[in-house]
């Protein structure tokens, strides 16, 4: 779901894209009909990505994701922006 290019890993950019899409579904809408994003979205993506990227190679493997999620429930919550996502 998050691995958009099908290479078997999640890049920082892929994580940012999915977080932006999820945030847009729950964002407030401005007067022009555009979503208003939380200013801290990028910092949250970076924080979570850095926690999951255990070997520091700039990609999150399936194993790293599973291990990180098992160790930190906040990671699961971060991917659960709305009911039914996970």
Short mmCIF file of the C-alpha atoms (twelve columns), coordinates in Angstrom:
data_MODEL
# 
_entry.id   MODEL 
# 
loop_
_atom_site.group_PDB 
_atom_site.id 
_atom_site.type_symbol 
_atom_site.label_atom_id 
_atom_site.label_alt_id 
_atom_site.label_comp_id 
_atom_site.label_asym_id 
_atom_site.label_seq_id 
_atom_site.Cartn_x 
_atom_site.Cartn_y 
_atom_site.Cartn_z 
_atom_site.pdbx_PDB_model_num 
ATOM 1  C CA . UNK A 1  0.000   0.000  0.000  1 
ATOM 2  C CA . UNK A 2  2.762   2.463  0.861  1 
ATOM 3  C CA . UNK A 3  5.373   1.094  -1.560 1 
ATOM 4  C CA . UNK A 4  4.270   3.111  -4.569 1 
ATOM 5  C CA . UNK A 5  7.111   2.152  -6.916 1 
ATOM 6  C CA . UNK A 6  6.999   -1.561 -6.052 1 
ATOM 7  C CA . UNK A 7  10.665  -1.861 -5.055 1 
ATOM 8  C CA . UNK A 8  9.859   -3.632 -1.784 1 
ATOM 9  C CA . UNK A 9  10.707  -0.685 0.470  1 
ATOM 10 C CA . UNK A 10 9.172   2.602  1.575  1 
ATOM 11 C CA . UNK A 11 11.146  5.752  0.825  1 
ATOM 12 C CA . UNK A 12 10.820  8.991  2.764  1 
ATOM 13 C CA . UNK A 13 9.034   10.486 -0.259 1 
ATOM 14 C CA . UNK A 14 6.544   7.601  -0.409 1 
ATOM 15 C CA . UNK A 15 5.814   7.975  3.281  1 
ATOM 16 C CA . UNK A 16 5.339   11.723 2.846  1 
ATOM 17 C CA . UNK A 17 2.949   11.148 -0.054 1 
ATOM 18 C CA . UNK A 18 0.757   8.725  1.851  1 
ATOM 19 C CA . UNK A 19 0.730   10.872 5.002  1 
ATOM 20 C CA . UNK A 20 -0.257  13.900 2.901  1 
ATOM 21 C CA . UNK A 21 -3.066  11.937 1.266  1 
ATOM 22 C CA . UNK A 22 -4.368  10.683 4.602  1 
ATOM 23 C CA . UNK A 23 -4.098  14.155 6.113  1 
ATOM 24 C CA . UNK A 24 -5.976  15.653 3.164  1 
ATOM 25 C CA . UNK A 25 -8.903  13.332 3.893  1 
ATOM 26 C CA . UNK A 26 -9.152  14.768 7.394  1 
ATOM 27 C CA . UNK A 27 -7.929  18.312 6.793  1 
ATOM 28 C CA . UNK A 28 -9.927  21.429 7.297  1 
ATOM 29 C CA . UNK A 29 -10.910 23.087 4.041  1 
ATOM 30 C CA . UNK A 30 -10.077 26.736 3.344  1 
ATOM 31 C CA . UNK A 31 -12.398 29.252 1.640  1 
ATOM 32 C CA . UNK A 32 -11.134 28.134 -1.788 1 
ATOM 33 C CA . UNK A 33 -11.902 24.486 -1.124 1 
ATOM 34 C CA . UNK A 34 -8.275  23.469 -0.584 1 
ATOM 35 C CA . UNK A 35 -7.132  21.295 2.331  1 
ATOM 36 C CA . UNK A 36 -5.215  23.069 5.093  1 
ATOM 37 C CA . UNK A 37 -2.375  20.851 6.317  1 
ATOM 38 C CA . UNK A 38 -0.895  20.775 9.775  1 
ATOM 39 C CA . UNK A 39 2.490   22.530 9.661  1 
ATOM 40 C CA . UNK A 40 4.075   19.682 11.594 1 
ATOM 41 C CA . UNK A 41 3.219   17.000 8.994  1 
ATOM 42 C CA . UNK A 42 6.720   16.966 7.478  1 
ATOM 43 C CA . UNK A 43 8.388   16.784 10.884 1 
ATOM 44 C CA . UNK A 44 6.106   13.893 11.907 1 
ATOM 45 C CA . UNK A 45 6.916   12.034 8.686  1 
ATOM 46 C CA . UNK A 46 10.634  12.551 9.302  1 
ATOM 47 C CA . UNK A 47 10.405  11.463 12.927 1 
ATOM 48 C CA . UNK A 48 8.494   8.275  12.140 1 
ATOM 49 C CA . UNK A 49 10.651  7.483  9.115  1 
ATOM 50 C CA . UNK A 50 13.827  7.861  11.157 1 
ATOM 51 C CA . UNK A 51 12.450  5.540  13.861 1 
ATOM 52 C CA . UNK A 52 11.538  2.879  11.311 1 
ATOM 53 C CA . UNK A 53 14.687  3.088  9.184  1 
ATOM 54 C CA . UNK A 54 16.744  1.013  11.619 1 
ATOM 55 C CA . UNK A 55 19.750  0.555  9.344  1 
ATOM 56 C CA . UNK A 56 19.755  4.184  8.175  1 
ATOM 57 C CA . UNK A 57 19.835  3.346  4.464  1 
ATOM 58 C CA . UNK A 58 17.023  5.757  3.545  1 
ATOM 59 C CA . UNK A 59 14.473  3.011  2.928  1 
ATOM 60 C CA . UNK A 60 12.116  1.105  5.182  1 
ATOM 61 C CA . UNK A 61 11.943  -2.618 4.538  1 
ATOM 62 C CA . UNK A 62 8.928   -4.720 5.453  1 
ATOM 63 C CA . UNK A 63 10.951  -6.177 8.332  1 
ATOM 64 C CA . UNK A 64 11.894  -2.715 9.632  1 
ATOM 65 C CA . UNK A 65 8.267   -1.599 9.429  1 
ATOM 66 C CA . UNK A 66 6.985   -4.648 11.312 1 
ATOM 67 C CA . UNK A 67 9.708   -4.365 13.957 1 
ATOM 68 C CA . UNK A 68 9.177   -0.629 14.441 1 
ATOM 69 C CA . UNK A 69 5.414   -0.993 14.657 1 
ATOM 70 C CA . UNK A 70 5.762   -3.802 17.200 1 
ATOM 71 C CA . UNK A 71 8.004   -1.649 19.387 1 
ATOM 72 C CA . UNK A 72 6.103   1.635  19.140 1 
ATOM 73 C CA . UNK A 73 2.302   1.818  19.130 1 
ATOM 74 C CA . UNK A 74 2.513   5.501  18.153 1 
ATOM 75 C CA . UNK A 75 3.697   4.374  14.722 1 
ATOM 76 C CA . UNK A 76 0.519   2.363  14.207 1 
ATOM 77 C CA . UNK A 77 -1.536  5.329  15.391 1 
ATOM 78 C CA . UNK A 78 0.297   7.589  12.942 1 
ATOM 79 C CA . UNK A 79 -0.805  5.367  10.079 1 
ATOM 80 C CA . UNK A 80 -4.371  5.291  11.452 1 
ATOM 81 C CA . UNK A 81 -5.480  8.862  10.807 1 
ATOM 82 C CA . UNK A 82 -9.060  7.781  10.411 1 
ATOM 83 C CA . UNK A 83 -11.163 4.789  11.487 1 
ATOM 84 C CA . UNK A 84 -10.711 1.703  9.391  1 
ATOM 85 C CA . UNK A 85 -7.372  2.635  7.873  1 
ATOM 86 C CA . UNK A 86 -5.371  -0.112 9.562  1 
# 
